[in-house]
Amino acid sequence: MNTIGTKTIETERLILRRYTVEDAEDMYENWASDPEVTRFLSWPTHESVDFTRGLLEKWVSFYEDGKTYNWGITVKGDDRVIGNIAVVERDERTCSYEIGYCLGKKYWGQGIMPEALRAVIKYLFDGESDLMRVYATHDLRNAKSGRVMQKAGMHFDGILRGAKKNNLGLHDTAYYSVLRSDTVTPEQYEKLFLEIKPGFFERDYVKQIPNEWVAAEQMLRLQEYDAERYQKAFPENVTFGFYTGDFDELLEAVGKVIPGWVPLFSKETRVYCGFVDGKIASFCMIEDFGEHTVNGMKWKIGGPGCVGTVPEYRNRGIGLSMVGKVTQILKEELYDYGYIHYTFEWKWYEKLGYKTVVQWNNKGFVREA
């Protein structure tokens, strides 16, 4: 992996910088000698400032390799170090880094640590194009550290029992992470949209959309999809499955929803349906949007397209249940992302976990001010 090493990071209130040996007294006094700070850490409380000084001599020498990430945290206008944040584990096979941190007790509860953590995560992703994952862990008994990770925008991944050891012994460990895919910008999503639908805004039917209408593109990382998120009980005989019946019957159902969709369906199209007593109640294509490279990652993208429910079967949850089952199929077929194209019903799809990544109207992309 390419590395950029420890360089100064500036935030709204903080300066994160390299250590010097002269930081020993501040480090010792502010956190390294405090058993309340080191309680949940993997290294013991320092017994003397001389020990701290010796450690800093090693840390400073490590900067020369260009692979070390280790910052002292300072408040703007005061160069004394008040805490530490560093990359403590590296896994080049999975292109991931673990971050560890600690902060002097008198600075707790001021939002300093989340601010530093957010800045370091951004620094690492901006600086290393092949870095895919940044994560952090905490002893399950140290809930305050978990809140720091949450405030920094990290995603809770789960708990491993007895996974790590600190000054209190073996402990159950909570894991939080940020993936590079979590840092995709609106501009990158817009570029992806135009790769999937090249020349989209030049199409006549798009130009004819009323000026006040705003449509959405939505995506869902399929490894995060929970098939139990939306469950609906039906009083009638509702079943779901791929359509294998008479093609004209399918086209008739499509025509009842949006006649302009009929030419988009062919006998080769994979179509999934919801049925009531064997009759088509809802339908959608299962589309393959191909593989696309986004922010250095290759995404295989598929989605439910031309989703519709025949009028007499609407407002029963059949259509959304069908989309949920299609989403699960895409997940099982090892697609990375589910994609909803050209919808005005984004609140509907949000019930399954889809999130709006792009909005547009007949003139182009629409961004919130």
C-alpha positions as CSV (number, residue, x, y, z in Angstrom):
1,M,0.0,0.0,0.0
2,N,1.1,3.5,-0.7
3,T,1.7,5.6,2.4
4,I,1.9,9.3,3.0
5,G,3.1,9.2,6.7
6,T,2.3,11.6,9.5
7,K,1.7,15.1,8.3
8,T,0.1,18.0,10.2
9,I,-3.8,18.0,10.1
10,E,-5.7,21.1,11.0
11,T,-9.4,21.1,12.1
12,E,-11.7,23.8,13.3
13,R,-10.3,23.7,16.8
14,L,-7.3,21.3,16.7
15,I,-3.8,20.8,15.3
16,L,-2.7,17.2,15.0
17,R,1.0,17.1,14.6
18,R,4.1,14.9,14.9
19,Y,5.5,14.4,18.4
20,T,8.9,15.7,19.5
21,V,10.8,14.3,22.5
22,E,10.1,17.7,24.2
23,D,6.4,16.6,24.5
24,A,7.3,14.0,27.2
25,E,6.1,16.0,30.2
26,D,2.8,17.1,28.6
27,M,2.1,13.5,27.5
28,Y,2.9,12.1,30.9
29,E,0.9,14.7,32.8
30,N,-2.1,14.9,30.5
31,W,-2.8,11.2,30.0
32,A,0.0,8.6,30.1
33,S,0.2,8.7,33.9
34,D,-3.5,8.6,34.6
35,P,-4.9,5.2,35.3
36,E,-8.4,6.4,34.6
37,V,-7.3,7.2,31.0
38,T,-5.3,4.0,30.5
39,R,-7.9,1.7,32.2
40,F,-9.3,0.4,28.9
41,L,-6.0,0.7,26.9
42,S,-3.6,-2.1,25.9
43,W,-0.5,-0.4,27.4
44,P,0.2,0.2,31.1
45,T,0.1,3.5,32.9
46,H,3.5,5.2,32.7
47,E,5.4,5.2,36.0
48,S,7.7,8.1,35.2
49,V,8.3,10.9,32.7
50,D,11.6,9.2,31.8
51,F,9.7,6.2,30.5
52,T,7.5,8.5,28.5
53,R,10.6,10.3,27.1
54,G,12.1,7.0,26.1
55,L,9.0,6.0,24.3
56,L,8.8,9.3,22.4
57,E,12.4,8.9,21.3
58,K,11.3,5.6,19.6
59,W,8.1,7.2,18.2
60,V,10.0,10.1,16.7
61,S,12.5,7.7,15.0
62,F,9.6,5.8,13.4
63,Y,8.5,8.8,11.4
64,E,11.5,8.3,9.1
65,D,10.0,5.2,7.5
66,G,7.1,7.2,6.0
67,K,4.7,4.5,7.0
68,T,3.9,5.6,10.6
69,Y,0.7,7.4,11.4
70,N,0.9,8.8,14.9
71,W,-0.3,12.3,16.0
72,G,-0.2,14.3,19.1
73,I,-3.5,16.2,19.6
74,T,-3.2,19.9,20.4
75,V,-5.7,22.7,20.7
76,K,-5.2,25.7,18.4
77,G,-3.2,28.4,20.3
78,D,-1.7,25.9,22.7
79,D,1.0,23.6,21.4
80,R,0.9,21.2,24.4
81,V,-0.2,17.7,23.5
82,I,-3.4,16.6,25.2
83,G,-4.0,13.3,23.6
84,N,-3.0,10.8,21.0
85,I,-4.4,9.3,17.8
86,A,-2.6,6.8,15.6
87,V,-2.9,3.8,13.2
88,V,-2.3,0.9,15.5
89,E,-2.8,-2.0,13.1
90,R,-2.3,-2.5,9.4
91,D,-3.6,-5.2,7.2
92,E,-2.2,-4.9,3.6
93,R,-4.1,-8.0,2.5
94,T,-7.5,-6.3,3.1
95,C,-6.1,-2.7,2.7
96,S,-7.4,-1.7,6.1
97,Y,-6.2,0.3,9.1
98,E,-7.2,0.2,12.7
99,I,-7.1,3.5,14.6
100,G,-6.5,3.9,18.3
101,Y,-6.8,7.0,20.5
102,C,-6.8,8.4,24.0
103,L,-7.3,11.9,25.5
104,G,-6.5,13.6,28.8
105,K,-9.4,13.4,31.2
106,K,-9.9,17.1,31.7
107,Y,-10.6,17.4,27.9
108,W,-13.3,14.7,27.9
109,G,-16.9,15.6,26.9
110,Q,-15.9,18.6,24.6
111,G,-16.2,16.8,21.2
112,I,-12.4,16.9,20.7
113,M,-11.9,13.2,20.1
114,P,-14.7,12.8,17.4
115,E,-13.3,15.9,15.7
116,A,-9.8,14.4,15.6
117,L,-11.1,11.0,14.5
118,R,-13.1,12.4,11.6
119,A,-10.0,14.4,10.4
120,V,-7.7,11.4,10.5
121,I,-10.2,9.2,8.6
122,K,-10.5,11.8,5.9
123,Y,-6.7,12.3,5.8
124,L,-6.1,8.6,5.3
125,F,-8.7,8.1,2.6
126,D,-7.7,11.2,0.8
127,G,-4.0,10.3,0.9
128,E,-4.1,6.6,0.2
129,S,-6.0,5.6,-2.9
130,D,-5.8,1.9,-2.2
131,L,-7.0,2.1,1.4
132,M,-10.5,0.4,1.6
133,R,-11.4,0.3,5.3
134,V,-10.6,2.2,8.4
135,Y,-11.9,0.7,11.7
136,A,-11.7,1.2,15.4
137,T,-12.6,-1.0,18.4
138,H,-13.5,-0.6,22.1
139,D,-14.0,-2.6,25.2
140,L,-17.7,-3.2,25.4
141,R,-17.6,-1.7,28.9
142,N,-16.2,1.6,27.6
143,A,-19.4,2.9,26.0
144,K,-18.0,6.4,25.8
145,S,-15.4,5.3,23.2
146,G,-18.2,3.8,21.2
147,R,-20.0,7.2,21.2
148,V,-16.9,8.8,19.9
149,M,-16.9,6.4,16.9
150,Q,-20.6,7.1,16.3
151,K,-20.1,10.8,16.3
152,A,-17.2,10.5,13.9
153,G,-19.6,8.8,11.4
154,M,-18.4,5.2,11.8
155,H,-20.7,2.3,11.2
156,F,-21.3,-0.3,14.0
157,D,-20.2,-3.7,12.6
158,G,-20.7,-6.0,15.6
159,I,-19.2,-7.6,18.7
160,L,-16.5,-10.3,19.0
161,R,-16.5,-12.0,22.3
162,G,-13.1,-12.1,24.1
163,A,-11.4,-10.7,21.0
164,K,-8.9,-8.4,22.6
165,K,-6.9,-7.8,25.8
166,N,-6.4,-4.6,27.7
167,N,-5.4,-3.6,31.3
168,L,-8.5,-5.2,32.6
169,G,-7.8,-8.5,30.7
170,L,-9.6,-10.2,27.9
171,H,-12.7,-8.3,26.8
172,D,-15.7,-8.4,24.4
173,T,-14.9,-6.0,21.6
174,A,-17.2,-3.7,19.6
175,Y,-16.1,-3.0,16.1
176,Y,-16.8,0.2,14.1
177,S,-15.7,1.0,10.6
178,V,-15.8,3.4,7.6
179,L,-15.4,2.0,4.1
180,R,-14.2,3.9,1.2
181,S,-17.6,3.4,-0.3
182,D,-19.0,5.4,2.6
183,T,-17.0,8.5,1.4
184,V,-18.3,8.6,-2.2
185,T,-19.1,12.3,-3.1
186,P,-22.3,13.5,-4.8
187,E,-20.2,14.2,-7.9
188,Q,-19.0,10.6,-8.0
189,Y,-22.6,9.4,-7.8
190,E,-23.6,11.7,-10.6
191,K,-20.7,10.4,-12.7
192,L,-21.9,6.8,-12.0
193,F,-25.5,7.7,-13.0
194,L,-24.2,9.0,-16.4
195,E,-22.2,5.8,-16.9
196,I,-25.2,3.7,-16.3
197,K,-27.5,5.9,-18.3
198,P,-25.3,7.8,-20.9
199,G,-26.9,10.8,-22.5
200,F,-29.8,10.6,-20.2
201,F,-30.7,14.3,-20.0
202,E,-30.7,14.5,-23.8
203,R,-33.6,12.1,-24.1
204,D,-36.9,13.5,-25.2
205,Y,-39.0,11.9,-22.5
206,V,-36.7,13.4,-19.9
207,K,-37.0,16.9,-21.4
208,Q,-40.8,16.6,-21.3
209,I,-40.9,16.0,-17.5
210,P,-42.7,19.0,-15.8
211,N,-40.2,21.6,-14.5
212,E,-41.3,21.2,-10.9
213,W,-40.9,17.4,-10.7
214,V,-37.7,16.1,-9.1
215,A,-36.8,12.4,-9.4
216,A,-34.3,10.4,-7.5
217,E,-31.7,7.7,-8.0
218,Q,-31.3,5.4,-5.0
219,M,-28.8,2.8,-3.9
220,L,-28.4,0.1,-1.2
221,R,-25.2,-1.7,-0.3
222,L,-26.5,-5.2,-0.5
223,Q,-24.4,-6.7,2.3
224,E,-26.3,-4.4,4.6
225,Y,-29.7,-5.4,3.4
226,D,-31.9,-7.0,6.0
227,A,-34.6,-9.2,4.4
228,E,-36.7,-8.9,7.6
229,R,-36.7,-5.1,7.6
230,Y,-40.0,-5.0,5.7
231,Q,-42.5,-7.8,6.5
232,K,-46.1,-7.8,5.4
233,A,-48.9,-10.3,6.2
234,F,-51.5,-10.8,3.4
235,P,-55.0,-11.9,4.0
236,E,-55.3,-13.2,0.4
237,N,-53.3,-15.8,-1.4
238,V,-50.2,-13.8,-2.3
239,T,-47.1,-15.6,-3.8
240,F,-43.9,-14.3,-5.5
241,G,-41.6,-15.6,-8.2
242,F,-40.1,-15.2,-11.6
243,Y,-42.7,-14.9,-14.3
244,T,-42.9,-17.9,-16.6
245,G,-46.4,-17.5,-17.9
246,D,-47.9,-16.1,-21.1
247,F,-46.0,-13.1,-22.4
248,D,-49.0,-11.3,-23.6
249,E,-50.6,-11.5,-20.2
250,L,-47.5,-9.9,-18.7
251,L,-47.6,-7.1,-21.3
252,E,-51.3,-6.5,-20.5
253,A,-50.4,-6.1,-16.8
254,V,-47.6,-3.7,-17.6
255,G,-49.9,-1.7,-19.9
256,K,-52.4,-1.2,-17.0
257,V,-49.6,0.6,-15.0
258,I,-47.6,2.6,-17.6
259,P,-48.3,1.8,-21.3
260,G,-45.0,3.4,-22.3
261,W,-43.1,0.6,-20.5
262,V,-44.5,-2.2,-22.7
263,P,-41.8,-2.0,-25.4
264,L,-39.1,-2.3,-22.7
265,F,-40.2,-5.8,-21.9
266,S,-39.1,-8.8,-24.0
267,K,-39.3,-12.5,-23.7
268,E,-35.6,-12.5,-22.6
269,T,-36.2,-10.0,-19.8
270,R,-35.9,-11.4,-16.3
271,V,-39.2,-10.4,-14.7
272,Y,-40.2,-11.0,-11.0
273,C,-43.8,-10.8,-9.9
274,G,-46.2,-10.8,-7.0
275,F,-49.3,-12.8,-7.7
276,V,-52.7,-12.9,-6.1
277,D,-54.5,-16.2,-6.7
278,G,-52.1,-16.8,-9.5
279,K,-52.8,-13.4,-11.3
280,I,-50.1,-10.8,-11.8
281,A,-50.5,-8.1,-9.1
282,S,-47.1,-6.5,-9.3
283,F,-44.0,-6.8,-11.5
284,C,-40.5,-5.6,-12.1
285,M,-37.5,-6.3,-14.3
286,I,-34.3,-7.5,-12.7
287,E,-31.7,-5.4,-14.3
288,D,-27.9,-5.8,-14.6
289,F,-26.2,-2.4,-14.7
290,G,-22.7,-4.0,-15.0
291,E,-19.5,-3.3,-13.1
292,H,-18.4,0.2,-12.4
293,T,-15.3,1.6,-10.6
294,V,-16.3,4.2,-8.0
295,N,-13.7,5.8,-5.8
296,G,-11.2,3.1,-6.5
297,M,-13.6,0.2,-5.9
298,K,-15.3,-2.1,-8.4
299,W,-19.1,-2.3,-7.9
300,K,-21.3,-4.9,-9.5
301,I,-24.7,-3.1,-9.7
302,G,-28.2,-4.5,-10.4
303,G,-31.6,-3.4,-9.5
304,P,-35.4,-3.7,-9.8
305,G,-36.6,-1.7,-12.9
306,C,-40.0,-0.7,-14.2
307,V,-41.6,-1.5,-10.8
308,G,-45.4,-1.5,-11.0
309,T,-48.5,-2.7,-9.3
310,V,-51.7,-3.3,-11.1
311,P,-54.3,-0.7,-9.9
312,E,-56.7,-3.1,-8.3
313,Y,-53.9,-4.6,-6.1
314,R,-52.3,-1.3,-4.9
315,N,-51.8,-0.2,-1.2
316,R,-51.5,-3.7,0.1
317,G,-47.7,-3.9,0.4
318,I,-47.4,-6.4,-2.5
319,G,-45.2,-4.3,-4.6
320,L,-42.7,-3.3,-1.9
321,S,-42.6,-7.0,-0.7
322,M,-41.7,-7.9,-4.3
323,V,-38.9,-5.3,-4.5
324,G,-37.6,-6.6,-1.2
325,K,-37.4,-10.2,-2.6
326,V,-35.7,-8.9,-5.7
327,T,-33.2,-7.1,-3.5
328,Q,-32.5,-10.3,-1.7
329,I,-32.0,-12.2,-5.0
330,L,-29.4,-9.6,-6.1
331,K,-27.6,-10.0,-2.8
332,E,-27.6,-13.8,-3.2
333,E,-26.3,-13.3,-6.8
334,L,-23.3,-11.4,-5.3
335,Y,-24.2,-8.0,-6.6
336,D,-22.6,-5.3,-4.5
337,Y,-25.3,-2.6,-4.8
338,G,-29.0,-2.5,-5.6
339,Y,-30.0,0.5,-7.7
340,I,-33.3,2.2,-8.1
341,H,-33.5,4.4,-11.3
342,Y,-35.9,7.3,-12.0
343,T,-38.3,7.2,-9.1
344,F,-40.6,9.8,-7.5
345,E,-41.3,7.3,-4.7
346,W,-38.0,7.5,-2.8
347,K,-39.8,7.4,0.6
348,W,-41.3,4.0,-0.4
349,Y,-38.0,2.4,-1.2
350,E,-36.4,3.9,1.9
351,K,-38.5,1.4,3.9
352,L,-36.2,-1.3,2.5
353,G,-33.0,0.7,3.2
354,Y,-32.4,2.3,-0.2
355,K,-30.9,5.8,0.1
356,T,-31.1,8.7,-2.4
357,V,-27.7,9.4,-3.9
358,V,-28.7,11.7,-6.8
359,Q,-31.7,14.0,-7.5
360,W,-32.5,15.5,-10.9
361,N,-35.1,17.2,-13.0
362,N,-35.6,17.8,-16.7
363,K,-32.6,20.2,-16.8
364,G,-30.0,18.1,-15.0
365,F,-28.8,17.4,-11.5
366,V,-30.5,19.0,-8.5
367,R,-28.4,19.6,-5.4
368,E,-29.5,20.9,-2.0
369,A,-28.3,24.4,-1.2
